[in-house]
Amino acid sequence: MPARSQDRAECYQMVKMSESKQRQTTTARFLTHHPFCCFCGGACRASTREHYPPRRLFADKDRPDDFVFPACKPCNEMSRQSDLVVSFLALSTHRHKFDGDLESKKMAEAIRKNCPQSHYELQGGRTGTRTRERAIQTRTGQPWVLLKIGAFTKAHVRLVTRKMISAGYYRMTGGSYLPLNSWIFIGIHTSTNLFEDKLPDLDGFGLGEFITLRQGRKEKEEQFGLRASISSNKELSIFQYYLHNQFLITALVITNNDVFVSLTAEQQAGYVHIGSITPPIETPLNDIQRLNLR
């Protein structure tokens, strides 16, 4: 290798090592103040800093260094595929179809390979909506994409919501961990619900203003927002967050089992333990093809 090329390679390697060391120092300092994972109720020691919602959810992956949480490695990696599916959907106003820009192609191909049922649902969910979309886009002047999501896609949204609510609870209570045996009810509303006027009326619940990611003058209010109302004893809470103009998610959380048991059967309907929300298992594509051939 020529001396000049070798010098450049060595310089590049030194820079990378310096950046890696700086990240390790930042993580170690952060974990000193946040030693336990907020995504599994503080049951495990945290070993990573997790940025949630993830970077890929933001247009051009431009994400302020805010909303950073302590996570163990399993919790950090648990939502990898769900983050992919939900990010692709949330960004659909920026990337209208599977054969869009290069980044959209990469995401769509990753979903096809790793989440085949969700990929089929995403393709089928566009059927019958395009004429209505064009009418809405003409009326509003905005690139609306109407979403209809299936069972597997909902499962991914629910896992993202589990992590988002655990993170929000940790942030808004000043470091309290949301127990995994807490009861949670999740309402998923899409852009389609907005135009059908089927969004929840939460007037009177004491929800404050939405907060978003900020770093200096950079903020992402148009892409993400979170708000909550938490009782003084932390037994009852309601959260709401939005992703771009495609999702509005509402979650009711009960941390005291006695309170949950006191509800009627009708009131309990739809609640699950937050720890029971796990990554959906999707059949590999070749297995689906075999089933179709039978």
Backbone torsions as a table, in degrees:
resi	resn	phi	psi	omega
1	MET	NA	130.8	176.7
2	PRO	-56.3	150.0	-175.4
3	ALA	-57.9	-41.8	-177.7
4	ARG	-65.4	-42.1	178.6
5	SER	-64.6	-38.8	179.6
6	GLN	-65.7	-40.0	177.8
7	ASP	-62.0	-42.5	179.0
8	ARG	-63.2	-42.2	179.9
9	ALA	-63.6	-42.7	179.7
10	GLU	-66.3	-38.5	178.3
11	CYS	-64.1	-44.4	179.1
12	TYR	-60.5	-43.8	-179.5
13	GLN	-63.4	-39.3	179.0
14	MET	-65.0	-40.1	178.6
15	VAL	-63.5	-45.0	179.6
16	LYS	-62.3	-41.9	178.5
17	MET	-64.0	-38.7	178.9
18	SER	-65.3	-43.2	178.6
19	GLU	-64.2	-41.7	179.2
20	SER	-62.6	-43.3	179.5
21	LYS	-64.3	-38.7	178.9
22	GLN	-64.5	-41.7	178.0
23	ARG	-63.1	-41.6	179.1
24	GLN	-62.3	-40.8	178.9
25	THR	-65.4	-43.2	178.7
26	THR	-61.9	-44.1	179.3
27	THR	-63.9	-45.1	-179.3
28	ALA	-61.5	-41.5	179.5
29	ARG	-66.1	-41.5	179.3
30	PHE	-63.6	-43.9	-176.5
31	LEU	-71.8	-19.2	173.9
32	THR	-63.3	-37.0	-179.3
33	HIS	-92.4	-18.2	-179.4
34	HIS	-133.2	76.7	-169.2
35	PRO	-78.1	-17.9	-174.9
36	PHE	-118.7	152.7	-176.8
37	CYS	-71.0	128.2	-179.3
38	CYS	-85.7	-6.5	-177.6
39	PHE	-93.1	-14.7	176.1
40	CYS	-120.2	33.1	174.7
41	GLY	69.4	21.7	-179.3
42	GLY	77.0	14.4	-176.9
43	ALA	-74.4	-26.1	-177.1
44	CYS	-122.4	152.6	174.8
45	ARG	-69.9	139.3	178.0
46	ALA	-77.7	143.7	178.4
47	SER	-127.9	-5.5	-178.0
48	THR	-139.6	160.9	169.0
49	ARG	-99.9	119.5	179.7
50	GLU	-107.4	128.4	175.2
51	HIS	-88.2	114.1	-178.5
52	TYR	-136.6	129.7	3.9
53	PRO	-65.0	158.2	-171.0
54	PRO	-70.9	161.1	-177.8
55	ARG	-60.5	-36.8	-174.9
56	ARG	-68.6	-12.7	-179.3
57	LEU	-76.9	-15.4	-175.7
58	PHE	-99.0	145.0	-178.8
59	ALA	-55.4	130.7	-178.7
60	ASP	59.9	18.9	180.0
61	LYS	57.3	26.6	-178.9
62	ASP	-88.3	97.3	-173.5
63	ARG	-124.9	123.8	174.9
64	PRO	-61.3	154.0	179.3
65	ASP	-82.8	71.4	-177.6
66	ASP	-139.9	167.9	-176.6
67	PHE	54.9	62.1	179.3
68	VAL	-111.8	133.2	-170.8
69	PHE	-134.0	152.6	177.4
70	PRO	-77.1	132.8	-177.8
71	ALA	-142.8	144.0	168.6
72	CYS	-79.2	163.3	-175.4
73	LYS	-61.6	-44.9	179.1
74	PRO	-59.1	-41.4	179.5
75	CYS	-68.9	-37.4	179.0
76	ASN	-60.8	-41.1	-175.1
77	GLU	-89.9	-11.8	-173.1
78	MET	-58.5	-35.9	-172.2
79	SER	-103.5	17.7	-174.3
80	ARG	-55.0	-49.5	-178.9
81	GLN	-72.7	-36.5	179.1
82	SER	-65.9	-39.5	176.1
83	ASP	-59.5	-39.1	-179.9
84	LEU	-63.5	-50.4	-177.2
85	VAL	-63.3	-47.9	-176.7
86	VAL	-67.1	-38.7	178.6
87	SER	-62.8	-42.5	179.4
88	PHE	-60.1	-43.2	179.8
89	LEU	-67.5	-45.6	-177.0
90	ALA	-63.5	-31.3	-179.0
91	LEU	-87.7	8.0	-173.2
92	SER	-66.1	-19.5	174.5
93	THR	-74.6	-20.3	177.5
94	HIS	-92.5	-30.7	-178.9
95	ARG	-128.9	100.5	-166.3
96	HIS	-71.8	-22.1	-174.1
97	LYS	-152.8	168.3	-175.1
98	PHE	-61.8	-29.3	-177.9
99	ASP	-98.8	37.4	-179.7
100	GLY	-80.9	-138.3	-176.0
101	ASP	-70.0	176.6	-174.0
102	LEU	-60.6	-44.2	-179.3
103	GLU	-64.0	-39.9	177.6
104	SER	-62.7	-40.5	177.9
105	LYS	-61.8	-42.1	-180.0
106	LYS	-63.0	-43.8	-179.7
107	MET	-65.7	-44.0	-179.6
108	ALA	-63.0	-40.3	179.8
109	GLU	-67.4	-38.4	177.5
110	ALA	-64.8	-38.7	176.7
111	ILE	-66.2	-42.7	-180.0
112	ARG	-59.9	-40.8	-177.4
113	LYS	-76.1	-42.5	-170.6
114	ASN	-100.3	-22.4	-177.6
115	CYS	-134.0	65.9	-171.6
116	PRO	-60.9	-41.0	178.7
117	GLN	-64.5	-41.1	177.9
118	SER	-63.1	-37.2	178.8
119	HIS	-61.8	-43.8	177.4
120	TYR	-63.0	-41.6	179.6
121	GLU	-63.6	-41.6	-178.9
122	LEU	-63.8	-39.3	177.8
123	GLN	-68.7	-43.6	179.3
124	GLY	-68.3	-30.0	-178.6
125	GLY	-68.3	-12.3	178.4
126	ARG	-90.0	-11.8	-175.7
127	THR	-67.3	130.4	174.3
128	GLY	82.0	4.2	-176.5
129	THR	-110.7	-12.1	-170.5
130	ARG	-66.8	-40.1	178.9
131	THR	-62.6	-43.1	178.8
132	ARG	-65.1	-39.0	178.0
133	GLU	-59.4	-47.0	-177.7
134	ARG	-61.4	-38.3	179.1
135	ALA	-65.3	-42.5	179.9
136	ILE	-67.8	-41.1	179.1
137	GLN	-62.6	-39.0	178.3
138	THR	-66.5	-41.0	-177.7
139	ARG	-70.7	-38.9	-174.0
140	THR	-98.6	-19.9	-175.4
141	GLY	73.5	13.7	-178.5
142	GLN	-116.4	148.3	-177.1
143	PRO	-81.0	61.3	-177.6
144	TRP	-67.0	139.2	171.3
145	VAL	-123.5	121.3	-177.5
146	LEU	-85.5	127.9	-177.2
147	LEU	-103.8	136.1	167.0
148	LYS	-127.5	122.6	-173.2
149	ILE	-116.4	147.9	-178.8
150	GLY	-97.7	-171.5	-172.6
151	ALA	-63.5	-44.4	-178.9
152	PHE	-69.0	-40.9	179.0
153	THR	-63.2	-39.9	176.9
154	LYS	-61.5	-38.2	179.1
155	ALA	-61.8	-37.9	176.3
156	HIS	-66.9	-41.7	178.5
157	VAL	-62.1	-38.8	-179.2
158	ARG	-66.5	-37.8	178.6
159	LEU	-68.2	-42.8	175.3
160	VAL	-59.1	-39.6	179.4
161	THR	-66.5	-40.5	176.0
162	ARG	-53.7	-47.0	-178.2
163	LYS	-72.0	-38.1	-178.9
164	MET	-65.5	-40.1	-179.2
165	ILE	-72.3	-38.8	176.2
166	SER	-61.2	-41.9	178.9
167	ALA	-67.8	-44.2	179.5
168	GLY	-63.1	-39.3	178.4
169	TYR	-62.8	-43.8	179.9
170	TYR	-61.9	-43.7	-178.2
171	ARG	-69.7	-45.2	-171.2
172	MET	-83.2	-11.7	175.2
173	THR	-103.4	4.8	178.3
174	GLY	74.8	28.9	174.0
175	GLY	110.5	14.8	175.6
176	SER	-83.4	146.7	-178.4
177	TYR	-96.6	134.8	177.3
178	LEU	-81.0	115.0	-177.5
179	PRO	-60.8	145.2	-179.1
180	LEU	-69.5	-18.8	177.9
181	ASN	-91.1	10.6	174.2
182	SER	-67.2	149.6	177.2
183	TRP	-92.9	138.2	-178.8
184	ILE	-138.2	138.4	173.0
185	PHE	-115.3	128.4	-176.1
186	ILE	-117.2	123.9	174.4
187	GLY	-108.3	122.3	-177.2
188	ILE	-106.3	121.0	-179.8
189	HIS	-124.2	133.0	-178.1
190	THR	-112.1	179.7	178.0
191	SER	-59.2	-30.7	177.3
192	THR	-62.1	-42.0	177.8
193	ASN	-62.5	-34.7	179.8
194	LEU	-60.4	-46.6	-177.8
195	PHE	-78.8	-13.8	173.1
196	GLU	-92.8	4.0	-179.7
197	ASP	56.0	46.6	-178.1
198	LYS	-120.0	35.3	176.2
199	LEU	-88.9	149.6	-175.9
200	PRO	-69.7	144.1	175.5
201	ASP	-95.4	109.4	-175.5
202	LEU	-111.6	19.5	175.0
203	ASP	-60.4	134.7	179.0
204	GLY	94.5	-3.7	179.5
205	PHE	-91.4	-1.5	176.3
206	GLY	74.6	21.1	177.5
207	LEU	-71.2	134.0	-179.4
208	GLY	-84.7	-161.6	178.1
209	GLU	-75.0	152.2	175.0
210	PHE	-67.6	137.3	171.1
211	ILE	-106.5	154.1	-177.6
212	THR	-137.4	-178.1	179.7
213	LEU	-79.1	133.2	178.9
214	ARG	-139.6	144.8	174.0
215	GLN	-151.2	105.4	-173.5
216	GLY	64.1	-125.9	178.8
217	ARG	-89.1	-6.4	-178.9
218	LYS	-83.7	130.1	175.4
219	GLU	-145.1	160.1	-173.3
220	LYS	-126.1	43.1	-176.1
221	GLU	-61.2	-30.9	-177.3
222	GLU	-79.3	-10.1	-175.7
223	GLN	-114.3	-24.6	-177.8
224	PHE	-155.6	140.7	174.0
225	GLY	-153.3	148.6	-179.2
226	LEU	-139.1	137.4	173.6
227	ARG	-143.4	161.6	-175.8
228	ALA	-158.9	159.3	169.9
229	SER	-132.1	119.4	-175.2
230	ILE	-122.8	129.0	-179.5
231	SER	-64.9	157.7	-176.0
232	SER	-61.2	-30.4	178.8
233	ASN	-91.6	3.0	176.4
234	LYS	64.2	18.0	-179.1
235	GLU	-85.5	-26.3	-178.2
236	LEU	-130.2	136.8	177.2
237	SER	-154.3	156.2	175.4
238	ILE	-132.5	132.5	-179.4
239	PHE	-121.6	151.5	174.1
240	GLN	-146.7	134.0	175.7
241	TYR	-142.1	155.8	178.1
242	TYR	-126.2	152.5	176.2
243	LEU	-124.6	110.9	-175.3
244	HIS	50.9	-139.9	175.3
245	ASN	-111.7	29.4	-176.7
246	GLN	-109.5	-31.1	-177.5
247	PHE	-130.5	138.7	166.8
248	LEU	-129.5	114.7	-175.6
249	ILE	-111.3	130.3	177.0
250	THR	-117.1	134.5	-179.6
251	ALA	-133.4	128.5	173.5
252	LEU	-102.8	131.3	-173.9
253	VAL	-127.5	132.5	176.6
254	ILE	-123.8	117.8	-179.0
255	THR	-94.5	-16.3	-179.0
256	ASN	-100.6	116.3	-177.1
257	ASN	-63.8	-32.9	178.7
258	ASP	-61.8	-37.9	177.4
259	VAL	-64.7	-42.9	-179.9
260	PHE	-63.9	-43.8	-178.5
261	VAL	-62.9	-29.6	-179.2
262	SER	-72.7	-11.7	178.9
263	LEU	-76.2	157.4	175.0
264	THR	-74.0	163.2	178.7
265	ALA	-58.9	-37.3	178.9
266	GLU	-65.5	-39.7	179.8
267	GLN	-70.4	-29.3	-179.0
268	GLN	-77.7	-16.8	-175.3
269	ALA	-58.2	132.3	177.3
270	GLY	92.9	-12.4	178.1
271	TYR	-80.7	144.7	173.5
272	VAL	-139.7	160.5	171.7
273	HIS	-66.8	134.7	-177.0
274	ILE	-61.8	-30.9	179.4
275	GLY	-71.3	-13.4	-180.0
276	SER	-84.5	-7.3	179.2
277	ILE	-85.1	107.1	-174.6
278	THR	-124.8	167.6	-179.6
279	PRO	-59.4	133.4	177.3
280	PRO	-67.4	142.2	178.3
281	ILE	-96.1	115.8	-178.1
282	GLU	-107.3	134.0	-178.7
283	THR	-65.1	132.1	177.0
284	PRO	-54.5	149.9	-173.4
285	LEU	-57.3	-38.9	-178.4
286	ASN	-65.1	-30.8	176.6
287	ASP	-68.3	-38.7	177.7
288	ILE	-63.2	-42.9	179.5
289	GLN	-61.7	-39.1	178.1
290	ARG	-63.0	-42.1	-179.9
291	LEU	-63.0	-38.7	-179.6
292	ASN	-67.9	-24.0	-179.0
293	LEU	-84.3	-11.2	-178.2
294	ARG	-74.4	NA	NA
